[in-house]
């Protein structure tokens, strides 16, 4: 069988949604001959190399002018190697891949995972791309491309562990969960993820029964974020109810240990996406059967269908606390969790 020769330009190399999407899909097929260029080094490099995928690292800065040299370098590589197609995985990657593909005469596909610069760059970059793939319908809309293909993050395999198994696993890692309800937030720690809103919610009477576990580590873009959040919890008098557990491998598999998950992404500066794209942690929480509290106005709340969780305004700890107050009742949580499992029952796996 002749395999499609794909050069992937990957903007980030951490443990985020775009990285997991790429790895799960690559693991599901042997129809591709893949090489990868990372624009930032990180754990993804080892994951790719473990799979026998050739990887080059081109460190690229965050200013617009930093993209020129790698685009020209990629143009030369494409003219020399002539892959069948280039996949730009997230906006920054396609800002390098798109111009290079045009100059070298190699088709490019943009995989869009977030709402970064939707009002300014989404349509021009989509026009520069031969095809556009989006992780969810709302992401495709901003491109103006009627032919955009929606390929969501696949259902992970293995699926979520049972609550007892998940709690035993976390206890083995030193994360002890008692009888009180526990909210979890999972992902890289950057200000626009709204972790401080969840911390502030704990200080309000409606959420006094709850604890918070934060899964994730500082992103290079926001060094010191964990310390900032610790200080926020201490200033509000809830430090004893907030646990910073660090990076948890295969975090989605263990979400059933918790009682609710929050996705509180919010507008926070020019380089913040403003709202969540697909919301992988929320999807994994639904698979695990726990309710989701998410900022309204995006794909995450749409998927909840008013049954598997609630939407809250951005930057509104009081609304988060009110939602936690409602979910203090175990029966309410159980009903929402059952609805969550039902709503994602037909989600495709990676081969599909």
N, C-alpha and C positions, 0 to 999 in steps of 0.2 A: 504494500500500500504506500502510495506517495503521500507524505505528510505535509501539511501546510506549514511553511516556514514563517514563523512569527517572531518579530522583535518587539518585546514589551519595554516601554519606557515607563518606569514606576517612580512616582514622585516621592513617596514616603516608604520607609522600611521598618516601621514599628509594628505594633500589634493592633492596628486599627481595622475599620471595616473594609476599606479598599484592598488591604493586604489579604485579609481572610477570604474575601470574594475571589481574588485571583488564585490563591492556593487551592481552594476547594474546587474551582472549575478546572484547573490544571490537573488536579489529582483524578478527575473524573473521565479523562480522555487520553487516548494514546494517538490521536489523529494530528497532533501538533508537534513540530520541531521548534522548540522555544529557546530563545536567548533573551536575557534581561539586562537592561541598563538601569541601575538605581541612581537617582539624583540625590539620595541621602543614604548614608550607611545606617545599619541597624539590624535587629534580630531577623528580619526577613531574608537578609543575605544568607544566613546559615540554613534557613528553611529551604531556600531554593537550591543551594549547593548540596544539601542532603538528598535532594531529589535528582541530582545529577544535571541540573540546569546551569549552563554557563552564565556567569554574572560579571558585569563590569560596574564599577562605582565611579560616577562622575559627580563630584560634589558641586552643587549649584546653589548659589545664594538666593535670597528672597526678594531682591530688587528687580524690576523689569529688565534693566540692562544686563543682569546676570544671565539672562536666557539667550543672549545673542551668540556667545561663543559655543555653548553646547548645541544650539541649533545648527550652526555651521559645521561643527564636528560630526554631528549625526548625518548631515547631508553627505559629507564625504564617505562616511561608513555605508550609507544606503547605496550610493553610486558604486561602491566597491563590492558589496556583498549581495545586493539585490534580493532582500527577503520578499516574500509574497505580500506581506502586510505588516504594518506597524500598529501596535495597540498603545495608545496613550492613556494610562490609567490615572485618572483625575486631571483637573484643569491644568495644573502646572506642567504635568507631563505632556499634555497635548499642545501646550504653548511652545514646547520644544519640538515635538513630533510633527505637528501640522505643517509648519513652514518647511521643515526639512523634507517631509514627504512630497510637498508640492515641487520643491526645487529639484528633487531627485527623481520624480516620476514614480513614486511608490505609494500605493493607497494607504490611508491611515484611518483608524477607528478610534473615536474618543469614547472612553468609558467614564460617564459622569456620575459621581457619587455624592455630591454636595451642592449647596446653593451658593457657593462662593462666586461673587461678582455676577450674579444672574442678570442684573440690570444693565451691565456694561459689556461683559465679555462673552456671555453664553451664546448669543446669536452669531457674532463674528467668528468665534472659534468653531461653532457648528458648521458655518459655511465653508470654513477652511478644511473641514473633515469630510472624508468620503462617506463615512457612516457614523452614526451616533448610537451608543448604547447607554441606557440609563437604568439605575438600580430601582427606580420607582417612577410612576407616571408623572408625579409633580416635578421631578427633576427633568423629565423630557420636555415638559411644556415650555420651560424657559428657553429652550433652544430654538423654538419655532420650526422644528423639523417634523413634518408629518410622518416621515419614514423612520423615526427613531424607534429602536427596539428596546423593550423593557426586559432586562435579565436581572431578577432580584438575587440577593444573596441566597444561596440554596439552604435547604434544611440541613443542619449539621448531622454528621454521623460520627460516632454514635449519638443518639438522642439524649435528652436530659435525664439525669439520674433521679431516682426517687428522692423524696424529702429526707427519709432516714439515711440513705446512702450519701446524699449530698452533705448532710450535717456531720456525719462521721468523717467524711473526707476533709471538711473544713476544720473540724476539731483536731485532726491529725496535723494540720498546718498551723495550729495555735489560734484559730478563729473560733472562739467558743460562743455559741448562740444559746441564750436561755429561753425562758417562757414568754418574755415580752416580745411584741411584734418588732420585726427588723426591716427597715427600708434599705435597699441597696442601690448604689449608683456605680456603674461599670464603664470604664473608658479612660482615655488619656486625660490628665488633669490640666486643663486650660481654663481661663476665666469664663469663656463664653459657654461652657458646659453647665454653668449654673449650680455647681455643687454648694456654693455659699448660700443659695436660696433654700436648699434642703436643710442645711445646718441652722439657718435662721428659723425655719419652720419648727424645728424641735424645741425652740425656746418659747413657743406659743402654747397656751393651755390646751388647745384641741389635739396637739400632738405629744402631750406629755408622757404618754405610754410607750412611745416609740424610741428605738435606737436607729442609728445609721451606720452602715458599713460602706466604705469607699474602696472600690477595687480599681487600682490603676496607679501609675507613677507620673511624675512630672514629665511634660512634653518639653523637648529642647526649646520650643518657642516660648515657653513660660517657666523658666527655671525658678525654683523656690515656691511654686504654687502650693505644694503640700504644706510647707511651713506657714504660708499665708492663711490657708484654710484652718490649720491647727490654731493659729492665733485668733481667727474669727470665732471658732468654737469656744475657746477659753474666754474671750471677751463677753460671750453671751451666756456663759455658765453652763454649757452643755458638753464640755470636753469629755466628761465621763460617759457620755452616751454616743460618742462618735469614734469609730475605729477606722484607722487608715491601714488597710491590709496589704497594700502594695499590689504588684502584678500577680494575678491568679491565672496560671495556664489553663486554657480551655474553660474560661470563666462561665460561658454560656451553659456548659454541662452541669454546673453546680448551682444555678440560680434557684432551683426548687427549695434550697435551704432557707430562703428568705420569704418574706411575707408580702412584699410589694417592691416594685422597681420604679425609679424616677428617671425621666429624660427631660431635662430642664434647659436645653439649649436655647440661647437668647441672643438678640442683637448685642454686639459688644465690640464696636470698633470696625474700621474699614476692612480689615482682613478676616473678620469673623463671618461665618456663613449665615448668621441670623436665625436660622432654624435648622432642625435636623433633616437629613436627607432620607435615607431608608430607615435608619434606627435599628441597627442590628441587635443591640442589647434588648430593646423592647420586643423584637421578634422572638428572640431566644427566651425571654421571660414568658411570653405567651405560650410558647411550646412547653415550658415548664409548668404552666398553669398558675402563674401568679399575676395579680392585677398590675397595671401600669398607670402611673401618673405622668402626664406629658404636657408640654407647652402646646397650646392649641394652634391650629393653622397649618398643619403639615400632614405628611403621610402617616406618621405614627398614630395620631389621634383618629384619623380616618379609619385605620385598620381596627381600632378598638371598638368601633361601631356603637359607642354609647353603652356597651355591655361589659367589656373586658378591662375597663379602666376609665379614667376621667381626664378631661383637658383642663388646663389652668392657664391664666395669662402669664406672660413672661415677667420675671422679676417680681413675683408675688408670693412671698413666703406664707402669707395668711391663707391664700387659696390652697397652697400645698398642705398646710397644717389642717385645713378643713377636710381635704381629701383623706389625709391620714386618719383624722378623727372618724370619718365614716368607715374606714377599713379597719378600725380597731376591733370591730365586731367580726369574729372569725367566720361566721356564717356568710356575711357579706363578701368577705375575701374569697371564700370557697366558691360562691356563685360566680363571681367575676372570673376566677381562675378557670372554672369549667367552661365559661363562655369563651375565654381566650383560647383554650385548646380546640374548641369547636371551630373557631374562626380561622385558625391556621392549619386545620387538619389536612387540607388539600395542597399545602405549600410544596413546591417541587423540590426534589433532592438534586444533588449536583449532576448526576447523569442526565436527568430530564432537562 
